[in-house]
Amino acid sequence: MSEDRIQMTCCDCGAEFLALGEWQVRCRRCYTIHKAEQAAAEACDHTDRLAALEREIATLRGQLADIAADRDRWRLLAQAKPKRAPRALKPRIPPDVWRRLLQTAHPDKHNGSTVAVEATRWLLENRP
């Protein structure tokens, strides 16, 4: 097996070692240290990424709480009874005057004119 190996110099420590091929540039000891350093660096990267994600989650939870509070406020407003204008502010046409206006403005008396149709429609929508 040692016949298949080639003599190489470690790129980290400069020690001579028998390599499996030209691709093997580190001795066993330096390779083990190199892999441990890589793992530590990846763990550090993962820790930083985890901390960033936890901060993002906290921010999103705050935004979600704000949205839920807005939703609840809007739900209460939607379920509340609509406020009506006081009767004193709403102009009222006495029923007998309203009836006479409707009879006067009716489209049948004005050959179906558009003005008569609009006036009649308004009177019907604002019935006392």
Contacts in CASP RR format, 6 or more apart in sequence:
PFRMAT RR
TARGET T0000
AUTHOR 0000-0000-0000
METHOD contacts of the structure
MODEL  1
MSEDRIQMTCCDCGAEFLALGEWQVRCRRCYTIHKAEQAAAEACDHTDRL
AALEREIATLRGQLADIAADRDRWRLLAQAKPKRAPRALKPRIPPDVWRR
LLQTAHPDKHNGSTVAVEATRWLLENRP
2 18 0 8 1.000
4 20 0 8 1.000
5 18 0 8 1.000
5 19 0 8 1.000
5 20 0 8 1.000
5 21 0 8 1.000
6 18 0 8 1.000
6 19 0 8 1.000
6 21 0 8 1.000
6 22 0 8 1.000
7 16 0 8 1.000
7 17 0 8 1.000
7 18 0 8 1.000
7 19 0 8 1.000
8 16 0 8 1.000
8 17 0 8 1.000
8 18 0 8 1.000
8 19 0 8 1.000
8 21 0 8 1.000
8 22 0 8 1.000
8 24 0 8 1.000
8 25 0 8 1.000
9 15 0 8 1.000
9 16 0 8 1.000
9 17 0 8 1.000
10 16 0 8 1.000
10 17 0 8 1.000
10 25 0 8 1.000
10 26 0 8 1.000
10 27 0 8 1.000
10 30 0 8 1.000
11 25 0 8 1.000
11 26 0 8 1.000
11 30 0 8 1.000
12 26 0 8 1.000
12 27 0 8 1.000
12 30 0 8 1.000
12 33 0 8 1.000
12 34 0 8 1.000
13 27 0 8 1.000
13 29 0 8 1.000
13 30 0 8 1.000
15 27 0 8 1.000
15 30 0 8 1.000
17 27 0 8 1.000
17 28 0 8 1.000
19 25 0 8 1.000
26 34 0 8 1.000
92 128 0 8 1.000
93 101 0 8 1.000
93 126 0 8 1.000
93 128 0 8 1.000
94 128 0 8 1.000
95 128 0 8 1.000
98 123 0 8 1.000
98 127 0 8 1.000
98 128 0 8 1.000
101 123 0 8 1.000
102 120 0 8 1.000
102 123 0 8 1.000
102 124 0 8 1.000
103 109 0 8 1.000
105 116 0 8 1.000
105 119 0 8 1.000
105 120 0 8 1.000
105 123 0 8 1.000
106 116 0 8 1.000
106 120 0 8 1.000
107 113 0 8 1.000
107 116 0 8 1.000
107 117 0 8 1.000
107 120 0 8 1.000
109 116 0 8 1.000
110 116 0 8 1.000
END
